[in-house]
Amino acid sequence: MAGDNGCRAAARVGQGSVFGPLELGRLQREIKATYPVKDFSSLADAEAYLDGMAD
């Protein structure tokens, strides 16, 4: 749905969980996401990344 509706990037904020990023990465591969997905340790860093993608 995200790729079909113009998603250009995604950000994940992890709180130390090993399983969350692994599962989300698996889902990204399963749907063959064509947009980059990056992991961040803080919401501020994730928002800054996504704000930069809007340019």
N, CA, C and O atoms as a Maestro MAE file, in Angstrom:
{
 s_m_m2io_version
 :::
 2.0.0
}

f_m_ct {
 s_m_title
 :::
 protein
 m_atom[220] {
  # First column is atom index #
  i_m_mmod_type
  r_m_x_coord
  r_m_y_coord
  r_m_z_coord
  i_m_residue_number
  s_m_chain_name
  s_m_pdb_residue_name
  s_m_pdb_atom_name
  i_m_atomic_number
  :::
  1 25 0.813 -1.177 0.000 1 A "MET " " N  " 7
  2 3 0.000 0.000 0.000 1 A "MET " " CA " 6
  3 2 0.867 1.256 0.000 1 A "MET " " C  " 6
  4 15 0.563 2.220 -0.703 1 A "MET " " O  " 8
  5 25 1.937 1.251 0.779 2 A "ALA " " N  " 7
  6 3 2.799 2.433 0.836 2 A "ALA " " CA " 6
  7 2 3.451 2.703 -0.511 2 A "ALA " " C  " 6
  8 15 3.471 3.843 -0.975 2 A "ALA " " O  " 8
  9 25 3.986 1.661 -1.140 3 A "GLY " " N  " 7
  10 3 4.629 1.822 -2.437 3 A "GLY " " CA " 6
  11 2 3.657 2.228 -3.527 3 A "GLY " " C  " 6
  12 15 3.993 3.020 -4.407 3 A "GLY " " O  " 8
  13 25 2.459 1.687 -3.467 4 A "ASP " " N  " 7
  14 3 1.444 2.004 -4.477 4 A "ASP " " CA " 6
  15 2 0.912 3.425 -4.352 4 A "ASP " " C  " 6
  16 15 0.342 3.964 -5.301 4 A "ASP " " O  " 8
  17 25 1.097 4.029 -3.191 5 A "ASN " " N  " 7
  18 3 0.550 5.358 -2.951 5 A "ASN " " CA " 6
  19 2 1.609 6.436 -2.838 5 A "ASN " " C  " 6
  20 15 1.362 7.485 -2.244 5 A "ASN " " O  " 8
  21 25 2.788 6.193 -3.399 6 A "GLY " " N  " 7
  22 3 3.804 7.234 -3.495 6 A "GLY " " CA " 6
  23 2 4.782 7.349 -2.347 6 A "GLY " " C  " 6
  24 15 5.470 8.363 -2.237 6 A "GLY " " O  " 8
  25 25 4.869 6.361 -1.498 7 A "CYS " " N  " 7
  26 3 5.840 6.406 -0.414 7 A "CYS " " CA " 6
  27 2 7.244 6.467 -1.013 7 A "CYS " " C  " 6
  28 15 7.596 5.649 -1.864 7 A "CYS " " O  " 8
  29 25 8.047 7.440 -0.566 8 A "ARG " " N  " 7
  30 3 9.406 7.570 -1.097 8 A "ARG " " CA " 6
  31 2 10.464 7.129 -0.110 8 A "ARG " " C  " 6
  32 15 11.606 6.887 -0.500 8 A "ARG " " O  " 8
  33 25 10.108 7.019 1.162 9 A "ALA " " N  " 7
  34 3 11.055 6.590 2.187 9 A "ALA " " CA " 6
  35 2 10.292 6.240 3.452 9 A "ALA " " C  " 6
  36 15 9.165 6.692 3.656 9 A "ALA " " O  " 8
  37 25 10.916 5.432 4.298 10 A "ALA " " N  " 7
  38 3 10.330 5.081 5.583 10 A "ALA " " CA " 6
  39 2 11.430 5.072 6.630 10 A "ALA " " C  " 6
  40 15 12.597 4.827 6.325 10 A "ALA " " O  " 8
  41 25 11.041 5.342 7.861 11 A "ALA " " N  " 7
  42 3 11.987 5.336 8.977 11 A "ALA " " CA " 6
  43 2 11.408 4.485 10.096 11 A "ALA " " C  " 6
  44 15 10.216 4.550 10.398 11 A "ALA " " O  " 8
  45 25 12.280 3.684 10.704 12 A "ARG " " N  " 7
  46 3 11.886 2.870 11.854 12 A "ARG " " CA " 6
  47 2 12.669 3.354 13.063 12 A "ARG " " C  " 6
  48 15 13.876 3.583 12.981 12 A "ARG " " O  " 8
  49 25 11.988 3.505 14.166 13 A "VAL " " N  " 7
  50 3 12.648 3.897 15.411 13 A "VAL " " CA " 6
  51 2 12.611 2.697 16.339 13 A "VAL " " C  " 6
  52 15 11.544 2.233 16.742 13 A "VAL " " O  " 8
  53 25 13.795 2.204 16.669 14 A "GLY " " N  " 7
  54 3 13.895 1.030 17.529 14 A "GLY " " CA " 6
  55 2 14.209 1.410 18.960 14 A "GLY " " C  " 6
  56 15 14.900 2.393 19.225 14 A "GLY " " O  " 8
  57 25 13.697 0.625 19.859 15 A "GLN " " N  " 7
  58 3 13.942 0.856 21.275 15 A "GLN " " CA " 6
  59 2 14.763 -0.285 21.870 15 A "GLN " " C  " 6
  60 15 14.528 -0.702 23.004 15 A "GLN " " O  " 8
  61 25 15.711 -0.777 21.111 16 A "GLY " " N  " 7
  62 3 16.579 -1.830 21.613 16 A "GLY " " CA " 6
  63 2 16.112 -3.241 21.299 16 A "GLY " " C  " 6
  64 15 16.803 -4.204 21.632 16 A "GLY " " O  " 8
  65 25 14.968 -3.381 20.673 17 A "SER " " N  " 7
  66 3 14.467 -4.709 20.338 17 A "SER " " CA " 6
  67 2 15.215 -5.255 19.127 17 A "SER " " C  " 6
  68 15 15.417 -4.545 18.142 17 A "SER " " O  " 8
  69 25 15.618 -6.496 19.202 18 A "VAL " " N  " 7
  70 3 16.266 -7.154 18.073 18 A "VAL " " CA " 6
  71 2 15.215 -7.672 17.095 18 A "VAL " " C  " 6
  72 15 15.431 -7.661 15.883 18 A "VAL " " O  " 8
  73 25 14.103 -8.115 17.610 19 A "PHE " " N  " 7
  74 3 13.102 -8.763 16.781 19 A "PHE " " CA " 6
  75 2 12.288 -7.796 15.934 19 A "PHE " " C  " 6
  76 15 11.904 -8.139 14.816 19 A "PHE " " O  " 8
  77 25 12.015 -6.603 16.435 20 A "GLY " " N  " 7
  78 3 11.232 -5.622 15.681 20 A "GLY " " CA " 6
  79 2 11.848 -5.294 14.328 20 A "GLY " " C  " 6
  80 15 11.185 -5.452 13.303 20 A "GLY " " O  " 8
  81 25 13.106 -4.840 14.297 21 A "PRO " " N  " 7
  82 3 13.734 -4.537 13.009 21 A "PRO " " CA " 6
  83 2 13.854 -5.752 12.093 21 A "PRO " " C  " 6
  84 15 13.723 -5.621 10.876 21 A "PRO " " O  " 8
  85 25 14.100 -6.932 12.662 22 A "LEU " " N  " 7
  86 3 14.197 -8.140 11.834 22 A "LEU " " CA " 6
  87 2 12.865 -8.445 11.159 22 A "LEU " " C  " 6
  88 15 12.822 -8.757 9.969 22 A "LEU " " O  " 8
  89 25 11.789 -8.355 11.918 23 A "GLU " " N  " 7
  90 3 10.471 -8.647 11.363 23 A "GLU " " CA " 6
  91 2 10.078 -7.596 10.331 23 A "GLU " " C  " 6
  92 15 9.545 -7.942 9.277 23 A "GLU " " O  " 8
  93 25 10.330 -6.327 10.613 24 A "LEU " " N  " 7
  94 3 9.990 -5.277 9.655 24 A "LEU " " CA " 6
  95 2 10.830 -5.399 8.384 24 A "LEU " " C  " 6
  96 15 10.329 -5.147 7.288 24 A "LEU " " O  " 8
  97 25 12.079 -5.776 8.518 25 A "GLY " " N  " 7
  98 3 12.917 -6.009 7.347 25 A "GLY " " CA " 6
  99 2 12.399 -7.157 6.502 25 A "GLY " " C  " 6
  100 15 12.412 -7.090 5.273 25 A "GLY " " O  " 8
  101 25 11.944 -8.210 7.164 26 A "ARG " " N  " 7
  102 3 11.365 -9.352 6.445 26 A "ARG " " CA " 6
  103 2 10.118 -8.921 5.680 26 A "ARG " " C  " 6
  104 15 9.931 -9.304 4.525 26 A "ARG " " O  " 8
  105 25 9.280 -8.138 6.314 27 A "LEU " " N  " 7
  106 3 8.074 -7.659 5.636 27 A "LEU " " CA " 6
  107 2 8.425 -6.773 4.449 27 A "LEU " " C  " 6
  108 15 7.794 -6.850 3.395 27 A "LEU " " O  " 8
  109 25 9.432 -5.935 4.630 28 A "GLN " " N  " 7
  110 3 9.870 -5.060 3.526 28 A "GLN " " CA " 6
  111 2 10.320 -5.894 2.331 28 A "GLN " " C  " 6
  112 15 9.977 -5.578 1.192 28 A "GLN " " O  " 8
  113 25 11.074 -6.940 2.577 29 A "ARG " " N  " 7
  114 3 11.520 -7.808 1.486 29 A "ARG " " CA " 6
  115 2 10.344 -8.562 0.866 29 A "ARG " " C  " 6
  116 15 10.280 -8.741 -0.350 29 A "ARG " " O  " 8
  117 25 9.420 -8.999 1.713 30 A "GLU " " N  " 7
  118 3 8.270 -9.771 1.237 30 A "GLU " " CA " 6
  119 2 7.400 -8.958 0.277 30 A "GLU " " C  " 6
  120 15 6.919 -9.489 -0.724 30 A "GLU " " O  " 8
  121 25 7.200 -7.689 0.573 31 A "ILE " " N  " 7
  122 3 6.371 -6.857 -0.304 31 A "ILE " " CA " 6
  123 2 7.181 -6.217 -1.421 31 A "ILE " " C  " 6
  124 15 6.642 -5.484 -2.250 31 A "ILE " " O  " 8
  125 25 8.500 -6.504 -1.436 32 A "LYS " " N  " 7
  126 3 9.402 -5.951 -2.452 32 A "LYS " " CA " 6
  127 2 9.321 -4.425 -2.477 32 A "LYS " " C  " 6
  128 15 9.122 -3.814 -3.527 32 A "LYS " " O  " 8
  129 25 9.478 -3.826 -1.301 33 A "ALA " " N  " 7
  130 3 9.426 -2.371 -1.173 33 A "ALA " " CA " 6
  131 2 10.482 -1.732 -2.063 33 A "ALA " " C  " 6
  132 15 11.639 -2.154 -2.074 33 A "ALA " " O  " 8
  133 25 10.080 -0.724 -2.799 34 A "THR " " N  " 7
  134 3 10.995 -0.046 -3.718 34 A "THR " " CA " 6
  135 2 11.520 1.254 -3.137 34 A "THR " " C  " 6
  136 15 12.221 1.999 -3.822 34 A "THR " " O  " 8
  137 25 11.196 1.532 -1.904 35 A "TYR " " N  " 7
  138 3 11.649 2.754 -1.245 35 A "TYR " " CA " 6
  139 2 12.623 2.381 -0.122 35 A "TYR " " C  " 6
  140 15 12.533 1.287 0.435 35 A "TYR " " O  " 8
  141 25 13.550 3.282 0.211 36 A "PRO " " N  " 7
  142 3 14.501 2.970 1.276 36 A "PRO " " CA " 6
  143 2 13.835 3.012 2.649 36 A "PRO " " C  " 6
  144 15 12.946 3.825 2.900 36 A "PRO " " O  " 8
  145 25 14.280 2.128 3.521 37 A "VAL " " N  " 7
  146 3 13.833 2.108 4.908 37 A "VAL " " CA " 6
  147 2 15.083 2.133 5.769 37 A "VAL " " C  " 6
  148 15 15.952 1.271 5.637 37 A "VAL " " O  " 8
  149 25 15.174 3.120 6.649 38 A "LYS " " N  " 7
  150 3 16.342 3.235 7.519 38 A "LYS " " CA " 6
  151 2 15.910 3.107 8.967 38 A "LYS " " C  " 6
  152 15 14.794 3.470 9.339 38 A "LYS " " O  " 8
  153 25 16.821 2.582 9.775 39 A "ASP " " N  " 7
  154 3 16.586 2.430 11.205 39 A "ASP " " CA " 6
  155 2 17.250 3.575 11.964 39 A "ASP " " C  " 6
  156 15 18.352 4.003 11.621 39 A "ASP " " O  " 8
  157 25 16.572 4.066 12.996 40 A "PHE " " N  " 7
  158 3 17.084 5.148 13.817 40 A "PHE " " CA " 6
  159 2 16.857 4.813 15.284 40 A "PHE " " C  " 6
  160 15 15.968 4.035 15.630 40 A "PHE " " O  " 8
  161 25 17.675 5.413 16.137 41 A "SER " " N  " 7
  162 3 17.524 5.173 17.572 41 A "SER " " CA " 6
  163 2 16.685 6.249 18.242 41 A "SER " " C  " 6
  164 15 16.307 6.098 19.404 41 A "SER " " O  " 8
  165 25 16.385 7.338 17.529 42 A "SER " " N  " 7
  166 3 15.556 8.381 18.119 42 A "SER " " CA " 6
  167 2 14.538 8.893 17.110 42 A "SER " " C  " 6
  168 15 14.767 8.874 15.901 42 A "SER " " O  " 8
  169 25 13.415 9.347 17.634 43 A "LEU " " N  " 7
  170 3 12.364 9.906 16.796 43 A "LEU " " CA " 6
  171 2 12.856 11.176 16.086 43 A "LEU " " C  " 6
  172 15 12.514 11.416 14.928 43 A "LEU " " O  " 8
  173 25 13.652 11.976 16.780 44 A "ALA " " N  " 7
  174 3 14.172 13.211 16.184 44 A "ALA " " CA " 6
  175 2 15.028 12.909 14.949 44 A "ALA " " C  " 6
  176 15 14.907 13.592 13.932 44 A "ALA " " O  " 8
  177 25 15.879 11.904 15.030 45 A "ASP " " N  " 7
  178 3 16.718 11.533 13.886 45 A "ASP " " CA " 6
  179 2 15.869 11.012 12.724 45 A "ASP " " C  " 6
  180 15 16.133 11.332 11.565 45 A "ASP " " O  " 8
  181 25 14.855 10.212 13.038 46 A "ALA " " N  " 7
  182 3 13.968 9.675 12.001 46 A "ALA " " CA " 6
  183 2 13.209 10.799 11.306 46 A "ALA " " C  " 6
  184 15 13.085 10.809 10.082 46 A "ALA " " O  " 8
  185 25 12.704 11.742 12.092 47 A "GLU " " N  " 7
  186 3 11.967 12.863 11.505 47 A "GLU " " CA " 6
  187 2 12.876 13.728 10.635 47 A "GLU " " C  " 6
  188 15 12.461 14.186 9.571 47 A "GLU " " O  " 8
  189 25 14.100 13.951 11.076 48 A "ALA " " N  " 7
  190 3 15.042 14.745 10.286 48 A "ALA " " CA " 6
  191 2 15.327 14.060 8.949 48 A "ALA " " C  " 6
  192 15 15.399 14.724 7.915 48 A "ALA " " O  " 8
  193 25 15.488 12.743 8.967 49 A "TYR " " N  " 7
  194 3 15.719 11.984 7.740 49 A "TYR " " CA " 6
  195 2 14.531 12.123 6.785 49 A "TYR " " C  " 6
  196 15 14.710 12.409 5.602 49 A "TYR " " O  " 8
  197 25 13.315 11.917 7.310 50 A "LEU " " N  " 7
  198 3 12.127 11.998 6.471 50 A "LEU " " CA " 6
  199 2 11.901 13.423 5.972 50 A "LEU " " C  " 6
  200 15 11.480 13.614 4.831 50 A "LEU " " O  " 8
  201 25 12.170 14.413 6.798 51 A "ASP " " N  " 7
  202 3 12.044 15.812 6.351 51 A "ASP " " CA " 6
  203 2 13.002 16.097 5.204 51 A "ASP " " C  " 6
  204 15 12.665 16.837 4.280 51 A "ASP " " O  " 8
  205 25 14.194 15.514 5.259 52 A "GLY " " N  " 7
  206 3 15.181 15.684 4.187 52 A "GLY " " CA " 6
  207 2 14.762 15.022 2.891 52 A "GLY " " C  " 6
  208 15 15.168 15.452 1.811 52 A "GLY " " O  " 8
  209 25 13.947 13.972 2.991 53 A "MET " " N  " 7
  210 3 13.477 13.276 1.794 53 A "MET " " CA " 6
  211 2 12.428 14.084 1.045 53 A "MET " " C  " 6
  212 15 12.166 13.815 -0.127 53 A "MET " " O  " 8
  213 25 11.823 15.068 1.699 54 A "ALA " " N  " 7
  214 3 10.773 15.873 1.076 54 A "ALA " " CA " 6
  215 2 11.334 16.865 0.060 54 A "ALA " " C  " 6
  216 15 10.600 17.378 -0.785 54 A "ALA " " O  " 8
  217 25 12.624 17.129 0.146 55 A "ASP " " N  " 7
  218 3 13.249 18.097 -0.783 55 A "ASP " " CA " 6
  219 2 13.382 17.566 -2.173 55 A "ASP " " C  " 6
  220 15 13.885 18.263 -3.054 55 A "ASP " " O  " 8
  :::
 }
 m_bond[219] {
  # First column is bond index #
  i_m_from
  i_m_to
  i_m_order
  :::
  1 1 2 1
  2 2 3 1
  3 3 4 2
  4 3 5 1
  5 5 6 1
  6 6 7 1
  7 7 8 2
  8 7 9 1
  9 9 10 1
  10 10 11 1
  11 11 12 2
  12 11 13 1
  13 13 14 1
  14 14 15 1
  15 15 16 2
  16 15 17 1
  17 17 18 1
  18 18 19 1
  19 19 20 2
  20 19 21 1
  21 21 22 1
  22 22 23 1
  23 23 24 2
  24 23 25 1
  25 25 26 1
  26 26 27 1
  27 27 28 2
  28 27 29 1
  29 29 30 1
  30 30 31 1
  31 31 32 2
  32 31 33 1
  33 33 34 1
  34 34 35 1
  35 35 36 2
  36 35 37 1
  37 37 38 1
  38 38 39 1
  39 39 40 2
  40 39 41 1
  41 41 42 1
  42 42 43 1
  43 43 44 2
  44 43 45 1
  45 45 46 1
  46 46 47 1
  47 47 48 2
  48 47 49 1
  49 49 50 1
  50 50 51 1
  51 51 52 2
  52 51 53 1
  53 53 54 1
  54 54 55 1
  55 55 56 2
  56 55 57 1
  57 57 58 1
  58 58 59 1
  59 59 60 2
  60 59 61 1
  61 61 62 1
  62 62 63 1
  63 63 64 2
  64 63 65 1
  65 65 66 1
  66 66 67 1
  67 67 68 2
  68 67 69 1
  69 69 70 1
  70 70 71 1
  71 71 72 2
  72 71 73 1
  73 73 74 1
  74 74 75 1
  75 75 76 2
  76 75 77 1
  77 77 78 1
  78 78 79 1
  79 79 80 2
  80 79 81 1
  81 81 82 1
  82 82 83 1
  83 83 84 2
  84 83 85 1
  85 85 86 1
  86 86 87 1
  87 87 88 2
  88 87 89 1
  89 89 90 1
  90 90 91 1
  91 91 92 2
  92 91 93 1
  93 93 94 1
  94 94 95 1
  95 95 96 2
  96 95 97 1
  97 97 98 1
  98 98 99 1
  99 99 100 2
  100 99 101 1
  101 101 102 1
  102 102 103 1
  103 103 104 2
  104 103 105 1
  105 105 106 1
  106 106 107 1
  107 107 108 2
  108 107 109 1
  109 109 110 1
  110 110 111 1
  111 111 112 2
  112 111 113 1
  113 113 114 1
  114 114 115 1
  115 115 116 2
  116 115 117 1
  117 117 118 1
  118 118 119 1
  119 119 120 2
  120 119 121 1
  121 121 122 1
  122 122 123 1
  123 123 124 2
  124 123 125 1
  125 125 126 1
  126 126 127 1
  127 127 128 2
  128 127 129 1
  129 129 130 1
  130 130 131 1
  131 131 132 2
  132 131 133 1
  133 133 134 1
  134 134 135 1
  135 135 136 2
  136 135 137 1
  137 137 138 1
  138 138 139 1
  139 139 140 2
  140 139 141 1
  141 141 142 1
  142 142 143 1
  143 143 144 2
  144 143 145 1
  145 145 146 1
  146 146 147 1
  147 147 148 2
  148 147 149 1
  149 149 150 1
  150 150 151 1
  151 151 152 2
  152 151 153 1
  153 153 154 1
  154 154 155 1
  155 155 156 2
  156 155 157 1
  157 157 158 1
  158 158 159 1
  159 159 160 2
  160 159 161 1
  161 161 162 1
  162 162 163 1
  163 163 164 2
  164 163 165 1
  165 165 166 1
  166 166 167 1
  167 167 168 2
  168 167 169 1
  169 169 170 1
  170 170 171 1
  171 171 172 2
  172 171 173 1
  173 173 174 1
  174 174 175 1
  175 175 176 2
  176 175 177 1
  177 177 178 1
  178 178 179 1
  179 179 180 2
  180 179 181 1
  181 181 182 1
  182 182 183 1
  183 183 184 2
  184 183 185 1
  185 185 186 1
  186 186 187 1
  187 187 188 2
  188 187 189 1
  189 189 190 1
  190 190 191 1
  191 191 192 2
  192 191 193 1
  193 193 194 1
  194 194 195 1
  195 195 196 2
  196 195 197 1
  197 197 198 1
  198 198 199 1
  199 199 200 2
  200 199 201 1
  201 201 202 1
  202 202 203 1
  203 203 204 2
  204 203 205 1
  205 205 206 1
  206 206 207 1
  207 207 208 2
  208 207 209 1
  209 209 210 1
  210 210 211 1
  211 211 212 2
  212 211 213 1
  213 213 214 1
  214 214 215 1
  215 215 216 2
  216 215 217 1
  217 217 218 1
  218 218 219 1
  219 219 220 2
  :::
 }
}
